[in-house]
Every structure is written in C-alpha cells, then in structure tokens.
Amino acid sequence: MGAVVEPKVFLLGETQANQEGINQLLEHLGVPDWSSDAESSAELLTEIYGR
C-alpha cells in the first residue's frame, strides 16, 4: 500500500495574486526566498504555475 498523504490547498490568487497564500506555498515547498520580477498578478501566477 502506498504512503498516506494529506493534501494541502493554497489560495494563490483570484483576480489578483494573494501574496499571503503565495508565501505559504513557497514556505511549504522549502523555497521561502524565491522571488519574481513579474509586473502583474497574471504574470506572477503563470510563472508560479509553470514551476
């Protein structure tokens, strides 16, 4: 039988990026110092989703 995992949900954005949710996700992934030079919420969310 496989490992039992608990899913986690992070609110990253709606019509704009949610920085608190993004920070929680980055902390969870072990990269709290990651940053982006995105100029809009859409760019930022696309970059995060692509990684």
N, C-alpha and C positions, 0 to 999 in steps of 0.2 A: 504494500500500500504506500502511496506517495506521502510526502510531508503535508501536514495540515498548515495552511496559511490563513492569516486574517487579512482580507482586502482592506486597503486604505483609500479614502477618497479625499481629493484636494480640490477646492474651488479655485481655479486659476484665473477665470475671467468670465464676464458676461458680455456686455457691450464695451467693457474696458478691462484691462488687466487688474487682477486683485493681488496686490503686492504681498499681503499677509499670507495668502494661500500659496503664492509662488515661493515665498521664503520657507514655508513649512515643507513644501515639496523638495526644495534644494537641500534643506537640513536632513530630511528623510533619506535622500539619495547620497548623502555624505559629501556634498559639494556646496556648502553654505556660502562660499566666497565667489561663486560663479557670477559673472555679470555679462551684460549685453550692451551693445551700442544701438539697439533698435530705437527708432524715432517715433514709433506708435505702438499702441496696445496690440494691434493686429500683427505687426512685425514681430513683437516680443513673443506673443503666444505661438505664432508659426515657428519661430526659432526653437522654443521650448518643445513643442510637439515633435519637431524634426530630430531632436536629440534623443 
